Amino acid sequence: MHIDIDQLSEAESVDLNHRVVARLKFMREMRAHAQMLDFRIGQRVVFQPKGYPELAGVMAKYNRKTVTVITENGQQWNVPPGFLRPAEPHAATRAEPAPVLQLQNQVAALASGESRKPACSRML
């Protein structure tokens, strides 16, 4: 498809520009989405932010253009998926089970219908 842009009016040129920009934005979002699908929630990943040493963490959430990664020291980073790579398994992998989150004692209250609020949890 060939469009002779020299023959377009100003209004047509503006409309064409908006359509091209929207198409490019859509293509970028689709590429980011496809890259996000290479990773899963809970997967250990590493990334190298500019001016920082390489950081490792766990992928916690998919966002529109980025993924949220919680680092080993508890920091939260929103990282474009193109900057992530899977973490290499290391020899220091624990033999004991991972710590379990302790839920507040609201399960019985929820079961009895006393509270409609969901139980909260915290990592220790």
Rosetta constraint file for C-alpha pairs under 8 A:
AtomPair CA 4 CA 8 HARMONIC 7.33 0.50
AtomPair CA 5 CA 13 HARMONIC 7.33 0.50
AtomPair CA 8 CA 12 HARMONIC 5.65 0.50
AtomPair CA 8 CA 13 HARMONIC 5.88 0.50
AtomPair CA 9 CA 13 HARMONIC 6.08 0.50
AtomPair CA 10 CA 14 HARMONIC 6.16 0.50
AtomPair CA 11 CA 15 HARMONIC 6.17 0.50
AtomPair CA 12 CA 16 HARMONIC 6.05 0.50
AtomPair CA 13 CA 17 HARMONIC 6.08 0.50
AtomPair CA 14 CA 18 HARMONIC 6.27 0.50
AtomPair CA 15 CA 19 HARMONIC 6.28 0.50
AtomPair CA 16 CA 20 HARMONIC 6.15 0.50
AtomPair CA 17 CA 21 HARMONIC 6.12 0.50
AtomPair CA 18 CA 22 HARMONIC 6.08 0.50
AtomPair CA 19 CA 23 HARMONIC 6.13 0.50
AtomPair CA 20 CA 24 HARMONIC 6.18 0.50
AtomPair CA 21 CA 25 HARMONIC 6.14 0.50
AtomPair CA 22 CA 26 HARMONIC 6.16 0.50
AtomPair CA 23 CA 27 HARMONIC 6.19 0.50
AtomPair CA 24 CA 28 HARMONIC 6.26 0.50
AtomPair CA 25 CA 29 HARMONIC 6.25 0.50
AtomPair CA 26 CA 30 HARMONIC 6.16 0.50
AtomPair CA 27 CA 31 HARMONIC 6.20 0.50
AtomPair CA 28 CA 32 HARMONIC 6.22 0.50
AtomPair CA 29 CA 33 HARMONIC 6.05 0.50
AtomPair CA 29 CA 64 HARMONIC 7.81 0.50
AtomPair CA 29 CA 65 HARMONIC 6.54 0.50
AtomPair CA 30 CA 34 HARMONIC 6.12 0.50
AtomPair CA 31 CA 35 HARMONIC 6.27 0.50
AtomPair CA 32 CA 36 HARMONIC 6.15 0.50
AtomPair CA 32 CA 65 HARMONIC 6.16 0.50
AtomPair CA 32 CA 66 HARMONIC 7.65 0.50
AtomPair CA 32 CA 80 HARMONIC 7.47 0.50
AtomPair CA 32 CA 81 HARMONIC 6.51 0.50
AtomPair CA 32 CA 82 HARMONIC 7.32 0.50
AtomPair CA 33 CA 37 HARMONIC 6.46 0.50
AtomPair CA 33 CA 64 HARMONIC 7.89 0.50
AtomPair CA 33 CA 65 HARMONIC 7.29 0.50
AtomPair CA 34 CA 38 HARMONIC 7.08 0.50
AtomPair CA 35 CA 39 HARMONIC 7.68 0.50
AtomPair CA 35 CA 81 HARMONIC 5.77 0.50
AtomPair CA 35 CA 82 HARMONIC 6.43 0.50
AtomPair CA 36 CA 40 HARMONIC 7.85 0.50
AtomPair CA 36 CA 62 HARMONIC 7.41 0.50
AtomPair CA 36 CA 66 HARMONIC 7.90 0.50
AtomPair CA 36 CA 67 HARMONIC 7.36 0.50
AtomPair CA 36 CA 81 HARMONIC 5.49 0.50
AtomPair CA 39 CA 43 HARMONIC 6.79 0.50
AtomPair CA 39 CA 59 HARMONIC 7.99 0.50
AtomPair CA 39 CA 86 HARMONIC 7.81 0.50
AtomPair CA 40 CA 59 HARMONIC 7.10 0.50
AtomPair CA 41 CA 58 HARMONIC 7.71 0.50
AtomPair CA 41 CA 59 HARMONIC 5.23 0.50
AtomPair CA 41 CA 60 HARMONIC 5.38 0.50
AtomPair CA 41 CA 61 HARMONIC 6.25 0.50
AtomPair CA 41 CA 62 HARMONIC 7.79 0.50
AtomPair CA 42 CA 58 HARMONIC 5.55 0.50
AtomPair CA 42 CA 59 HARMONIC 5.24 0.50
AtomPair CA 42 CA 60 HARMONIC 5.97 0.50
AtomPair CA 43 CA 58 HARMONIC 5.53 0.50
AtomPair CA 43 CA 59 HARMONIC 5.57 0.50
AtomPair CA 43 CA 86 HARMONIC 7.62 0.50
AtomPair CA 44 CA 56 HARMONIC 7.13 0.50
AtomPair CA 44 CA 57 HARMONIC 5.59 0.50
AtomPair CA 44 CA 58 HARMONIC 4.46 0.50
AtomPair CA 44 CA 59 HARMONIC 6.40 0.50
AtomPair CA 44 CA 86 HARMONIC 6.30 0.50
AtomPair CA 44 CA 87 HARMONIC 5.43 0.50
AtomPair CA 45 CA 56 HARMONIC 5.73 0.50
AtomPair CA 45 CA 57 HARMONIC 5.59 0.50
AtomPair CA 45 CA 58 HARMONIC 5.98 0.50
AtomPair CA 45 CA 59 HARMONIC 6.77 0.50
AtomPair CA 45 CA 84 HARMONIC 6.35 0.50
AtomPair CA 45 CA 85 HARMONIC 5.62 0.50
AtomPair CA 45 CA 86 HARMONIC 4.45 0.50
AtomPair CA 45 CA 87 HARMONIC 4.49 0.50
AtomPair CA 46 CA 54 HARMONIC 6.83 0.50
AtomPair CA 46 CA 55 HARMONIC 5.53 0.50
AtomPair CA 46 CA 56 HARMONIC 4.25 0.50
AtomPair CA 46 CA 57 HARMONIC 6.36 0.50
AtomPair CA 46 CA 84 HARMONIC 5.87 0.50
AtomPair CA 46 CA 85 HARMONIC 5.59 0.50
AtomPair CA 46 CA 86 HARMONIC 6.23 0.50
AtomPair CA 46 CA 87 HARMONIC 5.40 0.50
AtomPair CA 47 CA 54 HARMONIC 5.75 0.50
AtomPair CA 47 CA 55 HARMONIC 5.52 0.50
AtomPair CA 47 CA 56 HARMONIC 6.59 0.50
AtomPair CA 47 CA 83 HARMONIC 5.92 0.50
AtomPair CA 47 CA 84 HARMONIC 5.04 0.50
AtomPair CA 47 CA 85 HARMONIC 6.58 0.50
AtomPair CA 48 CA 52 HARMONIC 6.71 0.50
AtomPair CA 48 CA 53 HARMONIC 6.30 0.50
AtomPair CA 48 CA 54 HARMONIC 4.41 0.50
AtomPair CA 48 CA 55 HARMONIC 6.11 0.50
AtomPair CA 48 CA 83 HARMONIC 7.36 0.50
AtomPair CA 49 CA 53 HARMONIC 7.18 0.50
AtomPair CA 49 CA 54 HARMONIC 6.99 0.50
AtomPair CA 49 CA 55 HARMONIC 7.75 0.50
AtomPair CA 55 CA 71 HARMONIC 6.78 0.50
AtomPair CA 56 CA 71 HARMONIC 5.66 0.50
AtomPair CA 56 CA 72 HARMONIC 6.42 0.50
AtomPair CA 56 CA 87 HARMONIC 7.13 0.50
AtomPair CA 57 CA 69 HARMONIC 5.96 0.50
AtomPair CA 57 CA 70 HARMONIC 5.26 0.50
AtomPair CA 57 CA 71 HARMONIC 3.84 0.50
AtomPair CA 57 CA 72 HARMONIC 5.33 0.50
AtomPair CA 58 CA 69 HARMONIC 5.46 0.50
AtomPair CA 58 CA 70 HARMONIC 5.37 0.50
AtomPair CA 58 CA 71 HARMONIC 6.41 0.50
AtomPair CA 58 CA 72 HARMONIC 7.86 0.50
AtomPair CA 59 CA 67 HARMONIC 6.95 0.50
AtomPair CA 59 CA 68 HARMONIC 5.95 0.50
AtomPair CA 59 CA 69 HARMONIC 4.41 0.50
AtomPair CA 59 CA 70 HARMONIC 6.45 0.50
AtomPair CA 60 CA 67 HARMONIC 7.43 0.50
AtomPair CA 60 CA 68 HARMONIC 5.45 0.50
AtomPair CA 60 CA 69 HARMONIC 5.53 0.50
AtomPair CA 60 CA 70 HARMONIC 6.55 0.50
AtomPair CA 61 CA 67 HARMONIC 5.62 0.50
AtomPair CA 61 CA 68 HARMONIC 5.00 0.50
AtomPair CA 61 CA 69 HARMONIC 7.30 0.50
AtomPair CA 62 CA 66 HARMONIC 6.61 0.50
AtomPair CA 62 CA 67 HARMONIC 4.60 0.50
AtomPair CA 62 CA 68 HARMONIC 6.44 0.50
AtomPair CA 63 CA 67 HARMONIC 5.25 0.50
AtomPair CA 63 CA 68 HARMONIC 7.06 0.50
AtomPair CA 65 CA 80 HARMONIC 6.45 0.50
AtomPair CA 65 CA 81 HARMONIC 7.99 0.50
AtomPair CA 66 CA 78 HARMONIC 5.75 0.50
AtomPair CA 66 CA 79 HARMONIC 5.13 0.50
AtomPair CA 66 CA 80 HARMONIC 4.33 0.50
AtomPair CA 66 CA 81 HARMONIC 5.98 0.50
AtomPair CA 67 CA 78 HARMONIC 5.47 0.50
AtomPair CA 67 CA 79 HARMONIC 5.38 0.50
AtomPair CA 67 CA 80 HARMONIC 6.32 0.50
AtomPair CA 67 CA 81 HARMONIC 6.39 0.50
AtomPair CA 68 CA 76 HARMONIC 6.68 0.50
AtomPair CA 68 CA 77 HARMONIC 5.59 0.50
AtomPair CA 68 CA 78 HARMONIC 4.51 0.50
AtomPair CA 68 CA 79 HARMONIC 6.31 0.50
AtomPair CA 69 CA 76 HARMONIC 5.75 0.50
AtomPair CA 69 CA 77 HARMONIC 5.19 0.50
AtomPair CA 69 CA 78 HARMONIC 6.32 0.50
AtomPair CA 69 CA 79 HARMONIC 7.06 0.50
AtomPair CA 70 CA 74 HARMONIC 5.87 0.50
AtomPair CA 70 CA 75 HARMONIC 5.60 0.50
AtomPair CA 70 CA 76 HARMONIC 4.61 0.50
AtomPair CA 70 CA 77 HARMONIC 6.42 0.50
AtomPair CA 71 CA 75 HARMONIC 5.24 0.50
AtomPair CA 71 CA 76 HARMONIC 6.41 0.50
AtomPair CA 71 CA 77 HARMONIC 7.63 0.50
AtomPair CA 79 CA 83 HARMONIC 6.88 0.50
AtomPair CA 79 CA 84 HARMONIC 7.48 0.50
AtomPair CA 80 CA 84 HARMONIC 7.37 0.50
AtomPair CA 89 CA 93 HARMONIC 7.37 0.50
AtomPair CA 94 CA 98 HARMONIC 7.83 0.50
AtomPair CA 101 CA 121 HARMONIC 6.52 0.50
AtomPair CA 101 CA 122 HARMONIC 6.30 0.50
AtomPair CA 101 CA 123 HARMONIC 5.52 0.50
AtomPair CA 101 CA 124 HARMONIC 7.16 0.50
AtomPair CA 102 CA 121 HARMONIC 6.26 0.50
AtomPair CA 102 CA 122 HARMONIC 6.71 0.50
AtomPair CA 102 CA 123 HARMONIC 7.34 0.50
AtomPair CA 102 CA 124 HARMONIC 7.95 0.50
AtomPair CA 103 CA 119 HARMONIC 6.80 0.50
AtomPair CA 103 CA 120 HARMONIC 6.29 0.50
AtomPair CA 103 CA 121 HARMONIC 4.87 0.50
AtomPair CA 103 CA 122 HARMONIC 7.27 0.50
AtomPair CA 104 CA 119 HARMONIC 6.51 0.50
AtomPair CA 104 CA 120 HARMONIC 6.32 0.50
AtomPair CA 104 CA 121 HARMONIC 6.56 0.50
AtomPair CA 105 CA 109 HARMONIC 7.89 0.50
AtomPair CA 105 CA 119 HARMONIC 7.94 0.50
AtomPair CA 106 CA 110 HARMONIC 6.05 0.50
AtomPair CA 106 CA 119 HARMONIC 5.74 0.50
AtomPair CA 107 CA 111 HARMONIC 6.12 0.50
AtomPair CA 107 CA 119 HARMONIC 6.86 0.50
AtomPair CA 108 CA 112 HARMONIC 6.17 0.50
AtomPair CA 109 CA 113 HARMONIC 6.15 0.50
AtomPair CA 109 CA 114 HARMONIC 5.19 0.50
AtomPair CA 109 CA 115 HARMONIC 5.98 0.50
AtomPair CA 110 CA 114 HARMONIC 6.04 0.50
AtomPair CA 110 CA 115 HARMONIC 5.47 0.50
AtomPair CA 110 CA 116 HARMONIC 6.54 0.50
AtomPair CA 110 CA 117 HARMONIC 7.75 0.50
AtomPair CA 110 CA 118 HARMONIC 7.67 0.50
